[in-house]
C-alpha cells in the first residue's frame, strides 16, 4: 500500500516510498506519483547544498528513472508528456538518450506533439532531443523540429548536422 499524502514532500523518505509504490505496481494515482518523484528530484538537486529535509542517493534516482521510463511504453500521449518531464527532472542526460530512442518509433504526429512539449522544458538536453529530428524522414516532423528550435532562439542557419550541438551549447543553458 502506498503511504503518500498531500504533506508528503516534508516527510522523510517520501521519495523512496513513492519509488517503492511504483515498483510494487500501484495503478491508482501512478502518474501523480511520477509527478511527485520529478518534483522531489528537482527540489533535491536545486537545494543540494544545505538541504537537510531528505536525502536521495544515486541508486534511488536510478530506480526512479527506471520505473518511470518503463511506464512510457503503456502510457497515452498526455501521460508521456508527464513522464518526459519527470525523466528530465531525475536525470537530464539519461532522459535525452531515452527520449531520442523511443521517439524514433513513434508515429509522425506523436513525434511532432512530443517536440512541441520538449521545447517547453527548461533544459538544453531537451533541445538536443529536438535537434535529432531536424533530419527526420517525415517532412512534418522536420518542420516541427526546426520551428521548435527557432522558438527556443536557435537560428535555422545554425542547425546543420556538423554544428548542431555547438549551436545548442551557445543558445541555451
SETORDO-33418 format. One record per residue (C-alpha): residue in one letter; chain; x, y, z. Coordinates in nm, 3 decimals, always signed. Layout:
residues N
+------+-------+---------+---------+---------+
! rest ! kette !       X !       Y !       Z !
+------+-------+---------+---------+---------+
!    A !     A !       X !       Y !       Z !
...
+------+-------+---------+---------+---------+
end
This chain:
residues 173
+------+-------+---------+---------+---------+
! rest ! kette !       X !       Y !       Z !
+------+-------+---------+---------+---------+
!    X !     A !  +0.000 !  +0.000 !  +0.000 !
!    X !     A !  +0.127 !  +0.347 !  -0.087 !
!    X !     A !  +0.164 !  +0.591 !  +0.201 !
!    X !     A !  +0.175 !  +0.918 !  +0.007 !
!    X !     A !  -0.028 !  +1.222 !  +0.114 !
!    X !     A !  -0.058 !  +1.595 !  +0.048 !
!    X !     A !  +0.209 !  +1.682 !  +0.306 !
!    X !     A !  +0.440 !  +1.409 !  +0.173 !
!    X !     A !  +0.718 !  +1.641 !  +0.046 !
!    X !     A !  +0.811 !  +1.734 !  +0.404 !
!    X !     A !  +0.819 !  +1.376 !  +0.528 !
!    X !     A !  +1.147 !  +1.187 !  +0.536 !
!    X !     A !  +1.177 !  +0.905 !  +0.282 !
!    X !     A !  +0.881 !  +1.019 !  +0.071 !
!    X !     A !  +1.089 !  +0.981 !  -0.247 !
!    X !     A !  +1.183 !  +0.628 !  -0.151 !
!    X !     A !  +0.825 !  +0.540 !  -0.058 !
!    X !     A !  +0.698 !  +0.676 !  -0.391 !
!    X !     A !  +0.954 !  +0.464 !  -0.581 !
!    X !     A !  +0.851 !  +0.159 !  -0.379 !
!    X !     A !  +0.485 !  +0.223 !  -0.463 !
!    X !     A !  +0.561 !  +0.231 !  -0.834 !
!    X !     A !  +0.782 !  -0.076 !  -0.814 !
!    X !     A !  +0.503 !  -0.261 !  -0.631 !
!    X !     A !  +0.275 !  -0.196 !  -0.929 !
!    X !     A !  +0.040 !  +0.067 !  -0.790 !
!    X !     A !  -0.205 !  +0.175 !  -1.059 !
!    X !     A !  -0.425 !  +0.425 !  -0.879 !
!    X !     A !  -0.251 !  +0.761 !  -0.890 !
!    X !     A !  +0.052 !  +0.624 !  -1.077 !
!    X !     A !  +0.108 !  +0.932 !  -1.292 !
!    X !     A !  +0.066 !  +1.162 !  -0.990 !
!    X !     A !  +0.333 !  +0.963 !  -0.806 !
!    X !     A !  +0.564 !  +1.009 !  -1.105 !
!    X !     A !  +0.497 !  +1.382 !  -1.097 !
!    X !     A !  +0.581 !  +1.381 !  -0.726 !
!    X !     A !  +0.909 !  +1.199 !  -0.798 !
!    X !     A !  +1.000 !  +1.465 !  -1.054 !
!    X !     A !  +0.919 !  +1.748 !  -0.815 !
!    X !     A !  +1.115 !  +1.591 !  -0.529 !
!    X !     A !  +1.414 !  +1.515 !  -0.752 !
!    X !     A !  +1.415 !  +1.876 !  -0.877 !
!    X !     A !  +1.389 !  +2.017 !  -0.527 !
!    X !     A !  +1.665 !  +1.790 !  -0.404 !
!    X !     A !  +1.901 !  +1.883 !  -0.689 !
!    X !     A !  +1.823 !  +2.258 !  -0.663 !
!    X !     A !  +1.885 !  +2.270 !  -0.292 !
!    X !     A !  +2.154 !  +2.005 !  -0.257 !
!    X !     A !  +2.380 !  +2.238 !  -0.063 !
!    X !     A !  +2.242 !  +2.294 !  +0.281 !
!    X !     A !  +1.924 !  +2.095 !  +0.223 !
!    X !     A !  +1.859 !  +1.868 !  +0.518 !
!    X !     A !  +1.494 !  +1.772 !  +0.456 !
!    X !     A !  +1.565 !  +1.436 !  +0.296 !
!    X !     A !  +1.842 !  +1.253 !  +0.119 !
!    X !     A !  +1.812 !  +1.084 !  -0.219 !
!    X !     A !  +2.107 !  +0.871 !  -0.325 !
!    X !     A !  +2.212 !  +0.783 !  -0.680 !
!    X !     A !  +2.069 !  +0.431 !  -0.665 !
!    X !     A !  +1.728 !  +0.569 !  -0.567 !
!    X !     A !  +1.740 !  +0.816 !  -0.855 !
!    X !     A !  +1.829 !  +0.530 !  -1.091 !
!    X !     A !  +1.538 !  +0.320 !  -0.961 !
!    X !     A !  +1.303 !  +0.615 !  -1.006 !
!    X !     A !  +1.427 !  +0.674 !  -1.360 !
!    X !     A !  +1.395 !  +0.306 !  -1.450 !
!    X !     A !  +1.042 !  +0.264 !  -1.319 !
!    X !     A !  +0.930 !  +0.592 !  -1.476 !
!    X !     A !  +1.081 !  +0.511 !  -1.816 !
!    X !     A !  +0.917 !  +0.167 !  -1.812 !
!    X !     A !  +0.579 !  +0.339 !  -1.786 !
!    X !     A !  +0.642 !  +0.512 !  -2.121 !
!    X !     A !  +0.550 !  +0.205 !  -2.322 !
!    X !     A !  +0.198 !  +0.175 !  -2.180 !
!    X !     A !  +0.125 !  +0.548 !  -2.145 !
!    X !     A !  -0.105 !  +0.766 !  -2.351 !
!    X !     A !  +0.023 !  +1.088 !  -2.511 !
!    X !     A !  -0.072 !  +1.310 !  -2.217 !
!    X !     A !  +0.100 !  +1.082 !  -1.967 !
!    X !     A !  +0.407 !  +1.062 !  -2.190 !
!    X !     A !  +0.448 !  +1.437 !  -2.154 !
!    X !     A !  +0.449 !  +1.399 !  -1.776 !
!    X !     A !  +0.687 !  +1.104 !  -1.796 !
!    X !     A !  +0.927 !  +1.302 !  -2.017 !
!    X !     A !  +0.920 !  +1.595 !  -1.776 !
!    X !     A !  +0.980 !  +1.364 !  -1.479 !
!    X !     A !  +1.268 !  +1.189 !  -1.654 !
!    X !     A !  +1.440 !  +1.521 !  -1.727 !
!    X !     A !  +1.399 !  +1.623 !  -1.363 !
!    X !     A !  +1.554 !  +1.297 !  -1.242 !
!    X !     A !  +1.844 !  +1.275 !  -1.491 !
!    X !     A !  +1.871 !  +1.507 !  -1.793 !
!    X !     A !  +2.141 !  +1.309 !  -1.970 !
!    X !     A !  +1.964 !  +0.974 !  -1.944 !
!    X !     A !  +1.631 !  +1.134 !  -2.034 !
!    X !     A !  +1.773 !  +1.278 !  -2.357 !
!    X !     A !  +1.916 !  +0.943 !  -2.464 !
!    X !     A !  +1.598 !  +0.757 !  -2.371 !
!    X !     A !  +1.363 !  +1.000 !  -2.544 !
!    X !     A !  +1.569 !  +1.016 !  -2.861 !
!    X !     A !  +1.549 !  +0.638 !  -2.889 !
!    X !     A !  +1.177 !  +0.596 !  -2.812 !
!    X !     A !  +1.060 !  +0.892 !  -3.019 !
!    X !     A !  +1.205 !  +0.736 !  -3.334 !
!    X !     A !  +0.948 !  +0.457 !  -3.306 !
!    X !     A !  +0.653 !  +0.693 !  -3.260 !
!    X !     A !  +0.423 !  +0.788 !  -3.546 !
!    X !     A !  +0.493 !  +1.131 !  -3.701 !
!    X !     A !  +0.201 !  +1.307 !  -3.527 !
!    X !     A !  +0.315 !  +1.180 !  -3.189 !
!    X !     A !  +0.675 !  +1.287 !  -3.259 !
!    X !     A !  +0.553 !  +1.636 !  -3.351 !
!    X !     A !  +0.349 !  +1.654 !  -3.032 !
!    X !     A !  +0.647 !  +1.545 !  -2.819 !
!    X !     A !  +0.870 !  +1.800 !  -2.994 !
!    X !     A !  +0.617 !  +2.070 !  -2.901 !
!    X !     A !  +0.633 !  +1.954 !  -2.540 !
!    X !     A !  +1.011 !  +1.920 !  -2.527 !
!    X !     A !  +1.068 !  +2.279 !  -2.636 !
!    X !     A !  +0.889 !  +2.398 !  -2.321 !
!    X !     A !  +1.127 !  +2.210 !  -2.090 !
!    X !     A !  +1.394 !  +2.429 !  -1.933 !
!    X !     A !  +1.697 !  +2.221 !  -2.028 !
!    X !     A !  +1.941 !  +2.222 !  -2.317 !
!    X !     A !  +1.919 !  +1.843 !  -2.328 !
!    X !     A !  +1.555 !  +1.868 !  -2.441 !
!    X !     A !  +1.669 !  +2.085 !  -2.732 !
!    X !     A !  +1.923 !  +1.817 !  -2.823 !
!    X !     A !  +1.636 !  +1.567 !  -2.847 !
!    X !     A !  +1.453 !  +1.802 !  -3.079 !
!    X !     A !  +1.762 !  +1.864 !  -3.293 !
!    X !     A !  +1.780 !  +1.491 !  -3.362 !
!    X !     A !  +1.455 !  +1.526 !  -3.561 !
!    X !     A !  +1.571 !  +1.811 !  -3.788 !
!    X !     A !  +1.672 !  +1.538 !  -4.035 !
!    X !     A !  +1.370 !  +1.311 !  -3.980 !
!    X !     A !  +1.234 !  +1.126 !  -4.283 !
!    X !     A !  +0.894 !  +1.289 !  -4.229 !
!    X !     A !  +0.864 !  +1.648 !  -4.352 !
!    X !     A !  +0.607 !  +1.742 !  -4.086 !
!    X !     A !  +0.845 !  +1.624 !  -3.810 !
!    X !     A !  +1.140 !  +1.809 !  -3.966 !
!    X !     A !  +0.938 !  +2.132 !  -3.982 !
!    X !     A !  +0.818 !  +2.093 !  -3.624 !
!    X !     A !  +1.175 !  +2.041 !  -3.504 !
!    X !     A !  +1.302 !  +2.347 !  -3.693 !
!    X !     A !  +1.017 !  +2.564 !  -3.567 !
!    X !     A !  +1.071 !  +2.447 !  -3.209 !
!    X !     A !  +1.443 !  +2.524 !  -3.222 !
!    X !     A !  +1.371 !  +2.865 !  -3.373 !
!    X !     A !  +1.119 !  +2.932 !  -3.095 !
!    X !     A !  +1.395 !  +2.846 !  -2.846 !
!    X !     A !  +1.613 !  +3.116 !  -3.004 !
!    X !     A !  +1.836 !  +2.899 !  -3.220 !
!    X !     A !  +1.868 !  +3.037 !  -3.575 !
!    X !     A !  +1.786 !  +2.791 !  -3.854 !
!    X !     A !  +2.116 !  +2.853 !  -4.031 !
!    X !     A !  +2.295 !  +2.731 !  -3.718 !
!    X !     A !  +2.115 !  +2.398 !  -3.730 !
!    X !     A !  +2.322 !  +2.178 !  -3.955 !
!    X !     A !  +2.450 !  +1.826 !  -3.897 !
!    X !     A !  +2.804 !  +1.947 !  -3.827 !
!    X !     A !  +2.739 !  +2.235 !  -3.590 !
!    X !     A !  +2.406 !  +2.142 !  -3.428 !
!    X !     A !  +2.540 !  +2.066 !  -3.078 !
!    X !     A !  +2.771 !  +2.367 !  -3.082 !
!    X !     A !  +2.474 !  +2.591 !  -3.162 !
!    X !     A !  +2.272 !  +2.438 !  -2.882 !
!    X !     A !  +2.558 !  +2.493 !  -2.638 !
!    X !     A !  +2.568 !  +2.860 !  -2.721 !
!    X !     A !  +2.193 !  +2.906 !  -2.738 !
!    X !     A !  +2.070 !  +2.780 !  -2.402 !
!    X !     A !  +2.195 !  +2.691 !  -2.057 !
+------+-------+---------+---------+---------+
end
